[in-house]
Amino acid sequence: MKHRFEVLDIFRGLFASLVFLFHLGPFANTLVLNNRFVENSDMFVDFFFVLSGFVIAYSYQSIGDWGQFRLFLKKRIYRIYPLHFVMLIAFLGMEIAKNMLNPYVKVNNLVNPANNVYTFFTSLLLINSTPVPGVHDVSWNIPSWSISAEMMAYLVFGSVVVLIHLSNQVSRRNALYALVAVISLTGLWAVSNSFQINYSFDYGFLRGILGFFAGVLCFNLFNNTHHAVRTWPEWAFSVVEIVSLGLIVLCIYNGEVMKPWGAVFEILFFVCIYTFSFEKGIISKGLKSVGLLHKLGQYSYSIYMTHALLISLFNVLFIRILKFPPEAYSYLFVVNFILIYLVSSWTYRHIEMRFQYKTPKKQVREAEIRK
């Protein structure tokens, strides 16, 4: 990417942190975590899908043949799979360790029926967001279902883009993208007879495709209108930024009412991403002025993928071994997050960046630098 949407990247980090709080909530007994906003923050996963579609559309709508499609998939696998694999192996190690330590440390859910050989391979193959027979819950690294959904979205997007170019339908591509989104939403409707979208291990792939193509349409709208819209006064951007974020907070807080109408979140995130992609309002400027938030965005994928394991280990140490009460999470969540941040900074540098796809020219350059 030639341009980095810094504020959107910051939001990715902030919302990944809120998903961490959502997963920490069941271990805690404090209003800091056990409140309606945090308890419905799982819906921020859909922001990731929409944003992913936005940034992928920026870089990859020129895929013109199946050779380029394979290269696109190769790059995306290099980007998301190494950390997914490392965390899956880490969870396997934790399952083995807790059985070995059970005689000495009290372990809740010693036998987790969701974590078995079968679901290990559904996670390994990244099909853990599809309705696989015999799978009845999320398993192993719980957030990884969304990485599976992301991968399914890449497959559909790349295929659709190639077919658009091969059939000379570029002028109609937005209509075709919208059609894919409608098909996905129709599939979700067929499951629940509602606009509910918060599925994970079973129909999460449809949720991912819906959000992703909403993001693709969002980018194309931005691309076609940004020259004209950018001339708007800063106060207008500030108003829209405040209103869009306010509506998101309100809908998340009232999640139990809004989740049956979950497709509304796709619209809200569409508007939010479009608005903040200009980075011209007062909130954008405030967010960009905080250096730590940029790091949070940079480490967001690692935060998202490592937090479930670190929550479990943290809970064993502080609640099971050191006997802190669940109420202590009113402040321990800060310590837990600092740990996640530090681990994520390491996994970002040594796993995400180390294993990303490199062109042959880049590989030669790096070899020369090492010499």
C-alpha positions in Angstrom: 0.0 0.0 0.0 1.3 3.5 -0.9 -1.0 5.2 1.6 -1.6 4.2 5.1 -5.0 5.2 6.6 -3.5 5.9 10.1 -6.8 6.7 11.9 -8.4 3.5 10.6 -5.4 1.6 11.8 -5.7 3.2 15.2 -9.3 2.1 15.4 -8.3 -1.4 14.5 -6.0 -1.4 17.6 -8.7 0.2 19.9 -11.4 -2.2 18.8 -9.0 -5.2 19.1 -8.5 -4.0 22.7 -12.2 -3.9 23.3 -12.6 -7.5 22.0 -9.9 -8.4 24.6 -12.1 -6.8 27.3 -15.1 -8.7 26.0 -13.3 -12.1 26.4 -11.9 -11.1 29.8 -15.4 -10.2 31.1 -16.5 -13.8 32.0 -13.6 -14.1 34.4 -14.3 -10.9 36.2 -16.8 -9.5 38.6 -16.5 -5.7 38.2 -18.6 -3.0 36.5 -15.4 -2.0 34.6 -15.8 -5.1 32.5 -19.3 -6.5 33.3 -21.3 -3.8 31.6 -23.5 -3.7 28.6 -21.0 -2.0 26.3 -18.1 -4.4 27.0 -20.5 -7.4 26.9 -21.6 -6.5 23.4 -18.1 -5.5 22.1 -17.9 -8.8 20.1 -19.6 -6.9 17.4 -16.4 -4.9 16.8 -15.2 -8.0 14.9 -17.3 -6.8 12.0 -15.4 -3.5 11.9 -12.3 -5.6 11.1 -14.1 -7.3 8.2 -15.3 -4.0 6.7 -11.9 -2.4 7.2 -10.1 -5.4 5.7 -12.3 -5.1 2.6 -11.5 -1.4 2.4 -7.7 -1.8 2.5 -7.7 -4.9 0.3 -9.8 -3.1 -2.4 -7.3 -0.3 -2.3 -4.5 -2.6 -3.3 -5.9 -5.6 -5.2 -8.7 -4.7 -7.5 -6.4 -5.0 -10.5 -6.1 -8.8 -10.2 -6.6 -9.8 -13.8 -5.9 -13.5 -14.2 -5.6 -16.7 -12.1 -1.8 -16.3 -11.8 -2.2 -13.0 -10.1 -5.0 -14.5 -8.0 -2.6 -17.2 -6.7 0.0 -14.5 -5.9 -2.7 -12.5 -4.0 -3.7 -15.6 -1.9 0.0 -16.4 -1.3 0.6 -12.9 0.1 -2.5 -13.0 2.3 -1.6 -16.5 3.7 1.9 -15.3 4.5 0.3 -12.3 6.3 -2.2 -14.1 8.5 -1.3 -17.8 8.8 2.1 -17.8 10.6 0.7 -16.2 13.8 -2.4 -18.2 13.6 -0.3 -21.4 13.4 2.0 -20.4 16.3 -1.0 -19.6 18.5 -2.7 -22.9 17.6 0.4 -24.8 18.7 0.6 -22.7 21.8 -3.0 -23.7 22.7 -2.1 -27.3 22.1 0.8 -26.9 24.5 -1.5 -25.3 27.1 -3.9 -28.2 26.8 -1.1 -30.7 27.5 0.4 -28.5 30.3 -2.9 -28.1 32.2 -3.4 -31.9 32.3 0.1 -32.4 33.6 -0.3 -29.6 36.2 -3.8 -30.6 37.3 -2.7 -32.5 40.4 -1.0 -29.3 41.7 -3.2 -26.5 40.4 -6.9 -26.2 40.3 -7.9 -26.1 36.6 -11.3 -25.2 35.4 -12.6 -27.1 32.4 -9.8 -29.7 32.5 -11.5 -31.4 29.6 -12.8 -29.0 27.0 -14.9 -31.0 24.6 -14.5 -28.3 21.9 -10.8 -28.7 21.9 -10.2 -32.1 20.3 -8.2 -33.6 17.4 -11.0 -33.0 15.0 -11.4 -29.3 15.7 -7.6 -28.9 15.8 -7.5 -29.8 12.1 -10.5 -27.6 11.3 -8.5 -24.7 12.9 -5.3 -25.8 11.2 -7.0 -25.8 7.8 -8.8 -22.5 8.5 -12.3 -23.9 8.0 -13.4 -23.2 11.5 -15.9 -20.5 10.4 -17.9 -23.0 8.2 -20.6 -25.5 9.3 -18.4 -28.6 9.7 -20.4 -31.6 10.9 -19.7 -32.5 14.5 -18.4 -29.0 15.5 -20.7 -27.3 18.0 -18.7 -24.4 19.4 -15.6 -22.2 19.0 -12.4 -24.1 19.9 -8.7 -23.7 20.6 -7.7 -20.0 19.9 -11.3 -18.7 20.0 -10.7 -15.5 17.9 -9.3 -17.6 15.0 -12.7 -18.3 13.6 -12.6 -14.7 12.2 -9.3 -15.4 10.5 -11.0 -18.3 8.8 -13.8 -16.0 7.7 -11.2 -13.5 6.5 -9.6 -16.2 4.4 -12.9 -17.2 2.9 -13.5 -13.6 2.0 -10.1 -13.4 0.2 -11.0 -16.5 -1.8 -14.4 -15.0 -2.9 -13.0 -11.5 -3.5 -10.0 -12.7 -5.6 -12.2 -15.0 -7.7 -14.8 -12.3 -8.3 -12.2 -9.7 -9.3 -10.6 -12.1 -11.8 -13.9 -13.0 -13.3 -14.8 -9.3 -13.6 -11.6 -8.6 -15.5 -11.9 -11.7 -17.7 -15.5 -10.9 -18.7 -14.7 -7.1 -19.1 -17.3 -6.1 -16.5 -15.2 -3.6 -14.6 -17.8 -0.9 -15.1 -20.3 -3.1 -13.3 -18.0 -4.3 -10.5 -19.8 -2.4 -7.7 -23.1 -4.0 -8.7 -21.4 -7.4 -8.5 -19.8 -6.7 -5.2 -23.1 -5.6 -3.8 -24.6 -8.8 -5.2 -22.1 -10.9 -3.2 -22.9 -8.9 -0.1 -26.7 -9.5 -0.6 -26.1 -13.2 -1.2 -24.2 -13.5 2.1 -26.8 -11.6 4.0 -29.5 -13.8 2.4 -27.6 -16.8 3.6 -27.5 -15.5 7.2 -31.2 -14.6 6.9 -31.9 -18.2 5.9 -30.2 -19.4 9.1 -32.1 -17.3 11.6 -35.0 -15.5 9.7 -33.5 -12.2 10.9 -30.7 -9.8 10.1 -28.6 -11.3 12.9 -25.0 -11.7 11.9 -23.1 -12.6 15.1 -22.2 -16.2 14.0 -18.7 -17.6 14.5 -17.8 -21.3 14.2 -20.6 -22.2 11.9 -21.7 -19.3 9.6 -19.0 -16.9 10.5 -17.7 -17.1 6.9 -20.9 -15.5 5.6 -20.5 -12.8 8.2 -16.9 -12.2 7.1 -17.8 -12.1 3.4 -20.7 -9.7 4.1 -18.5 -7.3 6.0 -15.6 -7.6 3.6 -17.6 -6.7 0.5 -19.2 -3.8 2.4 -15.6 -2.6 2.9 -14.8 -3.0 -0.8 -17.9 -0.9 -1.7 -16.8 1.6 1.0 -13.4 2.0 -0.6 -14.8 2.4 -4.1 -17.1 5.1 -2.8 -14.2 6.8 -1.1 -12.1 6.5 -4.3 -14.8 8.0 -6.4 -15.7 10.9 -4.1 -12.7 11.9 -2.1 -11.6 14.7 -4.3 -14.9 16.5 -3.9 -15.6 15.6 -0.3 -12.1 16.5 0.9 -13.0 20.2 0.2 -15.7 20.1 3.0 -14.8 22.3 6.0 -13.2 20.6 9.0 -16.1 21.3 11.2 -18.3 19.2 9.0 -16.0 16.2 9.3 -15.9 16.7 13.0 -19.7 16.6 13.3 -19.9 13.4 11.2 -17.1 11.8 13.1 -18.8 12.5 16.4 -22.2 11.4 15.2 -20.9 8.1 13.6 -18.9 7.1 16.7 -21.8 8.1 18.9 -24.2 5.9 17.0 -21.7 3.0 17.2 -21.3 3.4 20.9 -25.1 3.6 21.4 -25.8 0.5 19.2 -23.0 -1.5 21.0 -24.4 -0.5 24.4 -27.8 -1.7 23.3 -26.4 -4.8 21.7 -29.1 -7.2 23.0 -31.7 -5.1 21.2 -29.6 -4.5 18.1 -28.0 -7.9 17.5 -31.2 -9.3 15.8 -30.7 -6.4 13.4 -26.9 -7.0 13.2 -26.6 -5.9 9.6 -27.1 -2.4 10.9 -23.5 -2.6 12.3 -22.2 -3.2 8.8 -23.8 0.1 7.8 -22.5 1.9 10.9 -18.9 0.7 10.3 -19.2 1.5 6.6 -20.1 5.1 7.5 -17.4 5.3 10.2 -14.6 4.0 7.9 -15.6 6.3 5.1 -15.7 9.3 7.4 -12.4 8.6 9.2 -10.6 7.7 6.0 -10.3 11.5 5.3 -8.7 12.1 8.7 -9.9 15.7 8.8 -12.1 15.9 11.9 -11.3 16.8 15.4 -11.4 13.2 16.6 -9.0 12.1 13.8 -6.5 14.8 14.7 -6.7 13.9 18.4 -6.1 10.2 17.7 -3.2 10.8 15.4 -1.5 13.0 18.0 -1.1 10.0 20.4 2.0 7.9 19.5 0.9 4.9 21.7 -2.3 4.6 19.6 -0.2 4.2 16.4 1.6 1.3 18.1 -1.7 -0.2 19.2 -2.8 -0.1 15.6 0.5 -1.6 14.4 0.2 -4.5 16.9 -3.6 -5.0 16.5 -3.4 -8.3 14.7 -1.1 -9.7 17.3 -3.2 -8.3 20.1 -6.2 -10.0 18.6 -4.6 -13.3 18.1 -2.6 -13.6 21.4 -5.1 -12.2 23.9 -7.2 -15.3 24.5 -4.2 -17.4 25.5 -2.8 -14.7 27.7 -6.1 -14.2 29.4 -6.2 -17.9 30.3 -2.6 -17.9 31.6 -3.1 -14.6 33.5 -6.3 -16.0 35.1 -4.5 -19.2 36.2 -1.7 -17.2 37.8 -3.7 -14.4 39.6 -7.0 -16.2 40.3 -6.1 -19.8 40.7 -2.6 -19.6 42.2 -2.4 -16.2 43.8 -6.1 -16.3 44.9 -7.0 -12.8 43.8 -10.8 -12.4 43.7 -12.6 -11.8 40.4 -13.3 -8.3 41.6 -9.6 -7.6 41.3 -10.0 -7.4 37.6 -11.2 -3.8 38.1 -7.5 -3.0 38.0 -5.8 -6.3 36.9 -7.2 -5.9 33.4 -4.6 -3.1 33.0 -1.8 -5.4 34.0 -3.2 -8.1 31.7 -3.3 -5.8 28.8 0.2 -4.5 29.4 1.3 -8.1 29.2 -0.6 -8.6 25.9 0.8 -5.4 24.5 4.4 -6.5 25.3 3.9 -10.0 23.9 2.2 -8.6 20.8 5.1 -6.2 20.1 7.4 -9.3 20.1 5.1 -11.4 17.9 4.7 -8.5 15.5 8.4 -8.2 15.0 9.4 -11.8 15.1 6.4 -13.6 13.6 4.2 -11.2 11.6 7.1 -9.3 10.0 9.5 -12.1 9.7 7.2 -14.4 7.8 5.5 -11.8 5.6 5.7 -12.4 1.8 8.8 -10.9 0.2 9.4 -10.5 -3.5 12.7 -12.0 -4.8 14.1 -8.4 -5.1 13.3 -7.7 -1.5 14.9 -10.9 -0.4 18.1 -10.1 -2.2 18.1 -6.6 -0.7 17.7 -7.9 2.9 20.4 -10.5 2.3 22.8 -7.7 1.2 21.9 -5.7 4.3 22.7 -8.7 6.6 26.1 -9.0 4.9 
